Amino acid sequence: MADERTRKSSARHRSRKCAITYINLIEDKAGPEGPTDQESNKDRMQNLVAYALPFSMGRNAADLSGNRKLGQVFLALMDDPLLSKPIKRYIVFCLLIRSKPAGWLNIARKYVSAMKRDDLYLRHMLHVAIKQFKEEINTEAERLELKELIASVRLRREVNIKVPSTGEIKRTIGKLDAGDFWDEGRSEVS
């Protein structure tokens, strides 16, 4: 009996550890499928998986290792030249905003300003920051800092402002407040 529980527990742990992402691929089988339909469907599935992986990897890294004790390590890693790949920097960004060490907002905004406005990882960063704001436990000061970060990312993506001024950030936060952006279900990332 104990061996059975251990085996089930071990299997659950392995499946949790190996499950990187889940994409619902229910397909409509109403029409005839030709070779081009199968090929385009395969391309669509590959694109969905490729798009979902960075978010999933960042979320899993933050869930497993993102804690306040390691915050200073993540802060130092943001400037490490060995982390020049965008996916690596994105994962450290996820860890950084989860742990929120002193000075995290300045480093995160610096990283946002260094990215191109149409960079896919910038969209993922906005999504992660919104999820951190909405779903994680944050102090009131951390919520204000997350609002500033979200406003900075939106200004970078939508208006192409690399380093927004304090006034621009406050105006953007005011517009988001007026539009009930912070309410549940209203903060869609486009």
Salt bridges, closest charged atoms under 4 A:
GLU4 OE1 - ARG7 NH2 3.09
GLU4 OE2 - LYS8 NZ 3.99
GLU27 OE1 - LYS29 NZ 4.00
GLU33 OE2 - LYS29 NZ 3.40
ASP63 OD1 - ARG98 NH2 2.91
ASP79 OD1 - LYS110 NZ 3.61
GLU135 OE2 - LYS131 NZ 2.78
GLU136 OE2 - ARG98 NH2 3.55
GLU142 OE2 - ARG68 NH2 2.68
GLU148 OE1 - ARG109 NH1 3.36
GLU158 OE2 - ARG154 NH2 3.12
ASP177 OD1 - LYS147 NZ 3.60
